[in-house]
Amino acid sequence: MFNKGEMLREANRHVVESRQRVAVEEARAAELVRTGHEDEAITLLEECRDTLRLMERHREVILARSRQA
């Protein structure tokens, strides 16, 4: 079982990785737009950014809980 410190480190790692994925997908989306696939580009970026927001929210929950302890 993870303790709160481990959970926070893991959540931070997920946020960093998700931000990196968003950056990569932004480049891919730009290529999709150049090739006439704007709808796919928008969908792809929205999904990546949604995932990042979820990771950030999860980290905030962990932080809030650790402050309560």
N, C-alpha and C positions, 0 to 999 in steps of 0.2 A: 504494500500500500504506500502511496506517495504521501509525504508530509507536505505542509503548505509551501515550504521553501522549494521543494522539488517540483510541486505543481506550478508554482510561479515561474521557475526556470523553464519548464516545459512549455508553458503558455507563451513566454517571451520568445522562445525558439520558434514556436509555430507562427507567431506574429511576424518575426523577421523573415521566415521562409515564405510566408504568404505575400509579404511586401515584395520580395524578390520575384515571386511568380507573377504578380501584377505587372511589374516592370517588363518581364519577358513577354507577357501576353499583350501589353500595350504595343510592343514592337510588332508582334504577329498581327494584331488588329490593324495597325497602320498598313501592313502589307495587304490584308484583306480588303481594306478600303481602296487601296491603289488598284486592286484587281477586280473591283466592282462588287464586292461582297460586304457592303456596309452593314446590312442587317446582322450578318453573322458576327461581324466585328463588335457591334454594340452588345449583342447577347453574350459573347465571350467575355468582354470586359465587365459587364454587369455581374456575371456570375463570379468572376475572380474578385471583384471589389466587395461583393456580398460576403464571400468567404472570409476576406480580410476583416470586414466589420464584425463578423461572428467571432473570429479569433480574438479581436480586440475586446469585445464584450466579455468573452469568457475570462480573459485576463483581468478585466475590471472586477468581475465577480470574485475571483480568487483574491485580489487585493482587498476588496471590501471585507471579505470573510477574515482575512488575516489581521485586519485592523480591529475587528471585533474580539479577537482572542486575547 
